Amino acid sequence: MSIINIVGFILIFGILVFVHEFGHFLAARRNGIITEEFGFGYPPRVITLRKGEGKLVVDGTTLVVPRGFQLPEDLAAGSLVAT
């Protein structure tokens, strides 16, 4: 088995996975599901297509999360307590 065969297999397999995942994206959009991101690759993503900002809904309240938002270290560690 030569290196060309291995590289060819990885390339073709990657294309098949991309097309498969893009099919999920299109099926969701066609059925009225709002898709805010399409990503390809396990994090770190190889390709990310994103539209707008992220949204979280907590107890009926919508929170808008800007791109690149980082949780404060205290909150991420679980040591921040609201009073």
C-alpha positions in Angstrom: 0.0 0.0 0.0 1.6 3.2 -1.1 1.4 6.7 0.4 -0.6 7.8 -2.6 -3.3 5.2 -1.8 -3.4 6.3 1.9 -3.7 10.0 1.0 -6.3 9.3 -1.6 -8.4 7.3 0.8 -8.2 10.0 3.5 -9.2 12.7 0.9 -12.1 10.7 -0.5 -13.3 9.7 3.0 -13.1 13.4 4.1 -15.2 14.5 1.1 -17.8 11.8 1.8 -18.1 12.8 5.4 -18.4 16.5 4.4 -21.2 15.7 1.9 -22.9 13.6 4.5 -22.8 16.3 7.2 -23.9 18.9 4.7 -26.9 16.7 4.0 -27.9 17.0 7.7 -27.5 20.7 7.4 -29.7 21.0 4.3 -32.4 18.6 5.7 -32.6 20.6 8.9 -33.0 23.9 6.9 -35.6 22.4 4.6 -37.7 21.3 7.6 -37.7 24.7 9.2 -35.0 24.2 11.8 -32.9 27.3 12.3 -29.2 26.3 11.8 -26.8 28.9 13.1 -23.6 26.9 12.4 -22.3 24.3 10.1 -19.0 22.8 11.2 -16.7 20.2 9.7 -14.1 18.5 11.8 -13.8 17.6 15.4 -12.7 20.7 17.4 -10.7 22.5 16.4 -13.0 22.6 13.4 -11.5 22.5 9.9 -14.4 24.6 8.5 -17.0 26.6 10.4 -19.8 28.5 8.7 -21.7 30.6 11.2 -24.4 33.1 10.7 -25.0 35.8 13.4 -24.5 35.3 17.1 -25.2 32.3 19.3 -28.4 32.3 21.4 -29.1 30.4 24.6 -32.6 30.1 26.0 -32.8 29.8 29.8 -36.2 29.6 31.5 -37.8 31.4 28.6 -35.2 34.2 28.5 -33.1 34.4 25.4 -29.4 35.3 26.0 -27.4 36.5 23.0 -23.8 35.2 23.1 -21.3 37.1 20.9 -18.7 35.2 18.8 -15.5 34.5 20.7 -17.2 34.9 24.1 -15.2 33.4 27.0 -16.6 32.5 30.4 -14.9 34.3 33.3 -12.4 32.0 34.9 -14.3 32.1 38.3 -17.5 31.0 36.6 -15.8 28.3 34.5 -14.2 27.0 37.7 -17.5 27.0 39.6 -16.2 29.4 42.3 -18.3 32.4 41.3 -21.4 32.7 43.6 -24.2 35.2 42.8 -25.6 37.1 45.8 
